[in-house]
Amino acid sequence: MAMDDLIVGLDIGTTKVCVIIGQYNENGQLEITGVGTTPSRGLRRGVVINIETTVRSILNAVESAEMMSGHEIGAVYAGIAGGHIEGINSRGVVAVTGKGREITREDVDRVIDAAKAVAIPMDREVLHVIPQEFVVDEQGGIKNPIGMIGVRLEAEVHIITGAVTSAQNIVKCINRAGFKVSDIVLEPLASSKAALTQDERELGVLLIDIGGGTTDILVQLEGAPYHTEVLSVGGEQVTNDLSIMLKTPLDAAEKIKKESGCCYLPMIEEDEEVPVPSVGGRPPKPILRRDLAGIIQPRMAEILGMVKEKIERRGYLKLLGGGVVLTGGGSLLTGTAELSADIFGLPARIGYPIKLGGLVEEYYDPKFATGVGLVMHGASMKDIEYVDTSSSERTFSSVWDRMKTWFKEFF
């Protein structure tokens, strides 16, 4: 199999680097054939701070995924996150100029260009321009206006921007590891492809991806993104709290969090004891699981409370008929869904990635939602040609090529 036939998602996180390899089987169905994961050492809160260490982590994760799939990787679809990410909503208006006032692809190109003509600082770049809806002669709610008759065409779009340097550093790390970057995708957008149902997208849903160093927020209404944001807090904060309060090393605190931690006190029925390793060769000390939850719950409630404040301020909280979906490694903490339901006053569930076939047992885990979503994004972009430039910029053959993907994905 040629390298070009593989679709590879690369999720470079604060605590782990994850590689997911997808390919089409003989029946034309997308399958996951390789999964590789390795601890990440070169990032802080979603942003690269050490190129060499990040390159080593990428190579280790790629090697284990290649061994599992039996194929070598050439290019990847990479995720991006970090506190520098910003999402804004914008609107554009054009006159329909086609023959007989029929809306054409060129009209859609022009109205999207008009909508994205917003002032963006020189140190930022546009990562995504996603149509929310089109309005033809004041008739709203139109998802694809091509072929309709009208005089005036309006587009409402969601524009996601990020720091130029952060994107360049991710590309540089991947290039240094010996791979090409097919595209850079916002991580919560990728997670949403893998973890959300169509009903949730239509009804209005809040996706919260809790990683090690960042918490990604995505609000989708009527099938399209309306709010994206990345908070520079995550599961690492919980581990740090445990390490300090229990006077135990970070790796021991992480192990206790995963094996015995709970962030929702009502779920703890009996007072079982958990051994806590000490430093300097001293014997371990026991702690009640209820007391452990007393340390974890306030921090998790604080993180979720920050998310609630962000979306409440913008008026989206009352529009979430589909509730809350939590993904990422941080969502695996026992009680996360129950605590979220309490804080948001909405139904909440843990978002597992869609089962695409292949090695389901290996990737059916919320911490792989972003990686699986990147593969799904790559599959939907496979028919689009990229123009590689020496400066690692990603240039599309036209706005419309990228638009087609969002039409297919969201509508």
Helices and strands as residue ranges (DSSP letters): G 3-5, E 7-12, E 16-24, E 30-39, E 43-44, E 47-48, H 51-69, E 75-80, E 86-95, G 99-101, H 105-115, E 124-136, E 139-142, E 152-163, H 164-176, E 180-186, H 187-195, H 198-203, E 205-210, E 215-221, E 224-231, H 235-246, H 250-260, G 265-267, E 273-276, E 285-288, H 289-313, G 317-319, E 324-327, G 329-332, H 336-344, E 348-350, H 360-363, G 366-368, H 369-381, E 386-388, E 394-396, H 399-410
